[in-house]
Amino acid sequence: MLRIKKLDIFIAKQFGLLFIGTFFICQFVLMMQFLWRYIDELIGKGLTMEVMAQFFWYMGLMLVPQALPLAILLSSLITFGNLGESSELTAIKAAGISLMQSFRSLIIITIIIMFGSFYFQNNIGPRSNMKLTQLLISMKQKSPELEIPEGIFYDGIPNCNLYVQKKDIKTGKLYGVMIYRMTDSYEDAAIILADSAMLQSTAEKKHLLLTLWSGEWFENMQSSEMANSASVPYRRESFISKRIVLDFDADFNMTDAASLSNNAKGKSLEQIYHTIDSLNARYDSVGRSYLADASVRYYRIPSVSKADSANAIKKAEAKGYEIDTLFNRLPQDQKIRVINSALSDIRQASSDLDFKSMMTGDADQIIRLHKIEAISKFMLALSCLIFFFIGAPLGAIIRKGGLGFPVVISVLIFIIYFILDNSGYRMARSGMWAIWFGKGLASAVMIPLAIFVTWKATNDSAVFNIDAYKEFFAKLLGIRLKRHIFGKEVIINNPDYTADTEKLEKITE
């Protein structure tokens, strides 16, 4: 029968209070880091409080699984650091209770948190991620005048491609503006050049007002009534100041979730496996169609056996056919036609293969992202248990509580874990590493560390004792310790036996 001891309750209370506090601290830090990343999408967009509340709510829910391992690491380290600093851990060991027995209640709590983290990632996290992604895309589309980049064409405004050489963030002015505008068809395209411009939303948020200064307007007149006149094929206009009204709905509209069907982070484990099976079946059929097309296009013969191919090669060699000899016998004009035909076939085949490679490459990346996300759900939940077996033994070894030294140790460990995990994710996403290797790299490094510090803590080994390391390396290198002996002056007087006897007799009385 399982008996809950008072010591287990005492340690669980200490850990629980610290876990709640450190969880909210870690959650706040991760939210600020995420907010700083997307601060440009929030400032100056005129978003309502309801939209902002939804953004922070879904952001907080999405970051919960990431905050749990760091909170477990920090709270377990502080808990056993406090016990060691107040000599309570020494009293526990003196009572005959081993360190692993004192971990018993917290191991159970950590396992419960680990399963809760996996459930959260599989059910609540994907919905939050999907909603948050919808909000971010909708925020970017709300005020395009703030999203216009420098040096590249921006197509966020309907029927327009806008190029800006330089942008003044303080005044909102655009310099070196070139606009490629298309209304009904490519024949009606207009090119507008201006030294400077200003793009603003109208009061009703249904249009954009583009003010241009010192520029020229070139417009093709093919579809207008003057298109039949050969004397006026296009219109050219120079202007000092000009205003253009563009149709654009600047109100906040939620993006359709159907456009995010390839977002692996917004799916549960069952949905991920279903999507992987569907993608494999779809792109396998595409691959088979590509193979059949290649067989017809490049070979134009039915499939033959190896024996038939070998016989054909032997016959060709027996007759002494040589491609160079046959080519040299042709007239000059036929040589040119043959070369041009071959180059045309090669270019067509190359472009066709490039397109097919792009299609299959995108499919491979989508499937790879889904597999990475499936493994991430297990690895992130497992990291809760790994960080506990790092934090609790380290706290017992360091014997320092509070938010000082334990915070430094926790941050260093988490930074190492984050660098390994992020590097493995990027390499697995690009296909340079196997998915299981990339996503398991951080855990493969942290598990031996957890085993090492747990073994050191249970054996009361000195891990952070500098003198012990100095002595070890001194013995290893054969360096002998030297002691400085200082000379002392000693004065010895002859004892007075008579006086000493009288003093002893008085002391005895």
Secondary structure, DSSP 4 states (H G I P E B T S, - for coil): -----HHHHHHHHHHHHHHHHHHHHHHHHHHHHHHHHTGGGTTTS---HHHHHHHHHHHHHHHHHHHHHHHHHHHHHHHHHHHHHTTHHHHHHHTT--HHHHTHHHHHHHHHHHHHHHHIIIIIHHHHHHHHHHHHHHHHHH-GGGTPPSSSEE--STTEEEEEEEE-TTT-EEEEEEEEE-SSSGGG-EEEEEEEEEEEE-TTSSEEEEEEEEEEEEEE-TTSGGGG-TT-SEEEEEEEEEEEEEE---S--PPPGGGGTT-GGGS-HHHHHHHHHHHHHHHHHHHHHHHHHHIIIII-S----HHHHHHHHHHHHHHT--HHHHHHTS-HHHHHHHHHHHHHHHHHHHHHHHHHHHHHHHHHHHHHHHHHHHHHHHHHHHHHHHHHHHHHHHHHHH---TTSHHHHHHHHHHHHHHHHHHHHHHHHHHTSS-HHHHHHHHHHHHHHHHHHHHHHHHTT--SS-HHHHHHHHHHHHTPPP---------------HHHHHHHHHHHH-
